[in-house]
Amino acid sequence: MKKALFILFIITLFSCSSGGGTEPIIEDHFIRAADMSYLPLIESEGTVYKHNNTAENAITTLKNAGCNTIRIRLWKNPSDAHSGMTEVKTLAQRVRAAGLKVWLTVHYSDTWADPGNQTKPVAWQSMDFNTLKTAVTDYTNLIMTEINPDIIQIGNETNDGMLWPEGKLTTNESQYLQLVSAASAAIRSKSATTKIMLHYAGISGSDWFFNKVANIDYDYIGLSYYPIYHGTSLVTLQNTMNTLGQLYDKKVLIAETAYPFTLGWNDYTNNIVGLQSQIIPTYPATNDGQRQYLFAIKNTVKQSTNGIGFCYWGSEWIAFRGPTSTNGSSWENQALWDFTNNSLPVMDAFNAN
């Protein structure tokens, strides 16, 4: 009887894996993400993205290339509503409808939050600390109810905390940790599956930061890595990822990176990167150099002990307001679409291999 059951099992297994049967489903755990936060704004001004010189939904282009996650920033009450709750919720729904995961970067600010700027929302400016902490909890609960992302960052590039001055890490460490803990608890109360990320810009000092937050309940270590700001050694980057991942038993991502396909420009807005000295000599500022750079980033993450993915920042930020604009893009030479709005070879790096 046992022999008969074993033979039946083998026949069933073979038939399920043969042509016409059901293939085993292997979940894709390695995150290959693109930040597309400007997409609603750029599309609203009439810009059309292309693939193979034919108009195509930018998210469709990314998905077909192998991208599996879209990163979106969220501001509390932005001055023009772009990156606000309504726009972000709509974009998140669009991303999910395309079959991709949503990675939400919550700035806890009305505008850009980064290592040098962590300004409280205007509506929270006059709050005492306990009221501020309650506001963080309530706002985080609202985000989880409205959007329920697959990945959520508590703050953006929080090298010295967030919600200054109350949450400035170097001067109010205890309060910063209370604010992050409040946000983390709110996320956990709403979802058992959403992954929580803490985000640090760069390599230097990352060990200090992640030691400070060692007792926070979170899942992913996120690092920004741009050669212009954080050095040109991918070996140092990998070593840092290995050390952090092993020391704190966390998965590690490159939460932001980008690279130029040219040192030229396509509008009159000054670009962040425009000099040969700002890039890695091994990867020239060409279509193929950009492509090889992102492959190198992907391989660096894959070869690190706890690496779980990467995100390309400014993917969509082309010169959307025309060649004479001084309020266009400072990133068009690092986007994933070229100066004719056509997708670039760098898209190959999003494949699953």
C-alpha positions in Angstrom: 0.0 0.0 0.0 2.8 2.4 0.9 4.6 1.6 -2.3 1.4 2.3 -4.3 0.9 5.6 -2.6 4.5 6.6 -3.3 4.1 5.8 -7.0 0.9 7.8 -7.1 2.7 10.8 -5.5 5.5 10.6 -8.1 3.0 10.5 -11.0 1.1 13.4 -9.5 4.3 15.5 -9.0 5.4 14.8 -12.5 2.1 15.7 -14.1 1.9 19.0 -12.2 5.3 20.1 -13.4 4.8 19.0 -17.0 3.5 21.1 -19.9 -0.1 22.1 -19.3 0.1 21.5 -15.5 0.4 23.9 -12.6 3.9 25.2 -12.1 5.1 25.6 -8.5 4.9 29.3 -7.4 8.2 30.7 -6.1 7.7 34.0 -4.2 10.0 36.8 -5.3 11.6 38.1 -2.0 14.4 40.2 -3.5 13.2 43.8 -3.8 13.9 45.6 -7.1 12.3 48.9 -6.6 12.0 52.3 -8.3 11.0 55.5 -6.6 8.2 57.1 -8.8 7.0 59.8 -6.4 7.0 62.6 -9.1 5.0 60.5 -11.6 1.5 62.1 -10.8 3.0 65.6 -11.1 4.9 64.9 -14.3 2.0 63.2 -16.0 -0.4 66.0 -14.9 1.7 68.4 -17.0 1.3 66.3 -20.1 4.5 64.3 -20.2 4.4 60.9 -22.0 6.9 58.2 -21.2 8.0 55.8 -23.9 9.5 52.3 -24.4 11.0 51.4 -27.7 10.0 54.8 -28.9 6.3 54.0 -28.3 4.2 55.6 -25.6 3.8 53.3 -22.6 2.6 53.6 -19.0 5.8 54.1 -17.0 4.8 51.6 -14.3 4.1 49.0 -17.0 7.6 49.6 -18.4 9.1 49.0 -15.0 7.0 45.9 -14.3 7.9 44.4 -17.7 11.6 45.0 -16.9 11.3 43.1 -13.7 10.7 45.8 -11.1 8.5 44.4 -8.3 8.1 47.4 -5.9 7.4 51.1 -6.3 8.6 53.5 -3.6 6.5 56.6 -2.9 7.1 59.5 -0.6 4.4 60.9 1.7 4.2 64.5 3.0 1.8 65.5 5.7 0.3 68.7 4.2 2.3 69.7 1.2 1.8 73.2 -0.2 0.5 72.0 -3.6 -1.0 68.6 -2.6 1.6 66.7 -4.5 2.9 63.8 -2.4 0.0 64.3 0.0 -2.3 61.6 1.3 -4.9 61.8 -1.5 -2.3 61.7 -4.4 -0.2 59.0 -2.7 -3.2 56.8 -2.0 -4.3 57.0 -5.6 -0.8 56.2 -6.8 -0.5 53.3 -4.4 -3.8 51.8 -5.7 -2.4 52.1 -9.3 0.8 50.4 -8.3 -1.1 47.5 -6.7 -3.4 47.2 -9.7 -0.3 46.7 -11.8 0.7 43.8 -9.5 3.6 45.6 -7.7 4.2 46.2 -4.0 4.0 49.5 -2.3 7.0 51.0 -0.4 5.9 54.1 1.5 8.5 56.7 2.7 6.8 58.7 5.4 8.7 62.0 5.9 6.7 63.2 8.9 7.0 66.6 7.4 5.1 68.8 4.9 8.2 68.8 2.7 11.6 67.2 2.1 13.1 65.4 5.1 16.8 64.5 4.9 19.9 64.6 7.1 19.9 68.4 7.2 16.1 69.0 7.3 13.6 67.4 9.5 10.9 70.1 9.9 7.7 69.3 11.8 4.4 69.7 9.9 3.0 73.1 10.3 -0.1 71.6 12.0 2.2 70.1 14.7 4.5 73.1 15.3 2.9 74.3 18.6 2.4 70.8 20.2 4.1 69.8 23.4 6.0 66.5 23.3 3.2 64.2 24.5 0.8 65.7 22.1 3.3 65.4 19.3 3.8 61.7 20.1 0.0 61.2 20.0 -0.1 63.0 16.7 2.5 60.6 15.3 0.5 57.6 16.5 -2.8 58.9 15.0 -1.2 59.9 11.7 0.6 56.6 11.4 -2.7 54.8 12.1 -4.4 56.8 9.4 -1.6 55.9 6.9 -2.0 52.2 7.6 -5.8 52.4 7.3 -5.7 54.4 4.1 -2.8 52.8 2.3 -1.5 49.8 4.2 1.9 49.6 2.4 4.0 46.5 2.1 7.0 48.4 3.3 6.9 51.6 5.4 9.8 53.9 6.4 9.5 55.7 9.7 11.1 58.9 8.4 13.4 59.6 5.5 17.2 59.7 5.9 16.9 60.1 9.7 20.6 60.4 10.4 19.9 62.8 13.2 16.3 61.9 14.0 13.1 63.5 12.8 10.5 66.0 13.9 13.1 68.5 15.1 13.8 69.8 17.7 11.8 67.3 19.8 13.0 64.3 17.8 16.6 65.4 17.1 18.7 62.4 17.9 21.9 64.1 19.0 20.1 66.4 21.4 16.9 64.6 22.3 17.7 60.9 22.0 15.1 59.6 24.3 12.4 61.6 22.7 13.4 60.5 19.2 13.3 56.9 20.3 9.8 57.4 21.8 8.5 58.9 18.6 9.9 56.1 16.5 8.5 53.5 18.9 5.1 55.2 18.8 5.1 54.9 15.0 6.3 51.3 15.0 3.6 50.3 17.5 0.9 51.9 15.4 2.1 50.0 12.3 2.2 46.7 14.2 -1.2 47.2 15.6 -2.6 47.6 12.1 -0.7 45.0 10.1 1.2 41.8 10.8 2.8 41.8 7.4 3.9 45.3 6.7 7.7 45.6 6.9 9.2 48.5 8.9 12.3 50.2 7.7 14.6 52.7 9.4 16.6 54.8 6.9 20.1 56.3 7.1 21.8 58.3 4.4 25.3 57.0 3.6 27.8 54.6 5.1 29.9 56.6 7.5 28.1 56.9 10.9 25.6 54.2 10.1 26.9 51.9 12.8 26.4 54.8 15.4 22.8 55.3 14.2 21.7 51.7 14.1 23.2 51.1 17.6 21.0 53.9 18.9 17.9 52.3 17.5 18.8 48.7 18.4 15.8 48.4 20.7 13.2 49.7 18.2 10.8 47.1 16.7 11.6 47.2 13.0 12.6 44.8 10.1 14.8 46.5 7.5 17.9 48.6 7.5 17.8 51.1 4.7 20.9 52.9 3.4 21.1 55.7 0.8 24.2 55.3 -1.4 25.2 57.9 -4.0 28.9 58.0 -5.1 28.8 61.8 -5.2 28.1 61.9 -1.5 29.1 58.5 0.0 32.3 57.5 -1.7 33.1 55.3 -4.7 33.9 52.0 -3.0 31.3 49.3 -3.5 33.5 47.0 -1.3 33.1 49.4 1.6 29.4 49.5 0.9 29.1 45.7 1.0 31.2 45.4 4.1 29.0 48.0 5.8 25.9 46.0 4.8 27.4 42.8 6.1 28.4 44.3 9.4 25.0 46.0 10.1 23.0 43.0 9.0 24.9 40.6 11.1 25.2 42.8 14.2 21.5 43.8 14.4 20.0 40.7 12.7 18.2 42.7 10.1 17.7 42.6 6.3 19.5 45.4 4.6 18.5 47.4 1.5 20.0 50.1 -0.6 17.0 52.4 -0.1 18.2 55.0 -2.6 20.8 55.1 -5.4 21.1 56.6 -8.9 23.7 57.1 -11.6 24.0 59.3 -14.7 23.8 58.0 -18.3 25.3 61.3 -19.4 26.9 64.4 -17.9 24.8 66.6 -20.2 21.5 68.2 -19.4 18.1 68.6 -20.9 16.8 71.8 -19.2 18.2 74.9 -17.5 17.8 73.5 -14.0 21.2 72.8 -12.5 21.9 69.1 -12.2 23.2 67.4 -9.0 25.7 65.4 -11.0 27.6 66.9 -13.9 31.3 66.3 -13.4 33.5 63.4 -14.1 34.9 63.6 -10.6 31.5 62.9 -9.1 31.2 59.4 -10.5 33.0 56.0 -10.3 35.7 55.8 -13.0 34.8 52.1 -13.7 31.3 53.2 -14.8 31.3 56.0 -17.3 28.3 58.4 -17.7 26.9 56.5 -20.6 23.9 54.3 -21.2 25.9 51.2 -20.6 27.8 52.8 -17.7 24.5 53.5 -15.9 23.3 50.0 -16.7 26.5 48.3 -15.4 26.4 50.5 -12.3 23.0 49.3 -11.3 23.9 45.7 -12.0 26.9 46.2 -9.7 24.6 47.6 -7.0 22.3 44.6 -7.3 25.1 42.2 -7.2 26.6 44.0 -4.2 23.4 43.6 -2.3 22.9 39.9 -3.4 26.4 39.0 -2.3 26.1 40.7 1.1 25.0 38.4 4.0 21.6 40.0 4.7 21.0 42.0 1.5 17.4 41.9 0.4 17.1 44.6 -2.3 17.6 48.0 -3.8 15.7 51.1 -4.9 16.5 53.5 -7.8 15.7 57.0 -6.8 14.5 59.8 -9.2 13.6 57.1 -11.8 10.9 59.2 -13.4 12.4 62.7 -12.9 13.0 63.7 -16.5 13.1 67.3 -17.8 9.4 67.4 -18.0 9.0 71.2 -18.2 11.0 71.7 -21.4 14.5 72.6 -22.3 14.4 76.2 -21.1 12.9 75.5 -17.7 14.8 76.6 -14.6 12.2 74.8 -12.4 12.3 71.4 -14.0 14.6 68.5 -13.0 18.0 68.5 -11.4 18.1 64.7 -12.1 17.2 64.2 -15.8 20.6 62.8 -16.5 20.1 60.1 -13.8 16.6 59.1 -14.7 15.6 55.7 -16.2 14.3 57.5 -19.3 16.5 59.4 -21.7 16.2 63.0 -23.1 13.5 61.8 -25.6 11.5 60.2 -22.7 12.5 56.7 -24.0 13.4 53.9 -21.5 17.1 53.3 -21.0 19.1 50.0 -21.0 19.5 50.4 -17.2 16.0 48.8 -17.0 17.7 45.5 -17.6 19.0 45.5 -14.1 15.5 45.1 -12.7 15.3 41.5 -14.0 15.0 38.7 -11.5 18.4 37.1 -12.3 
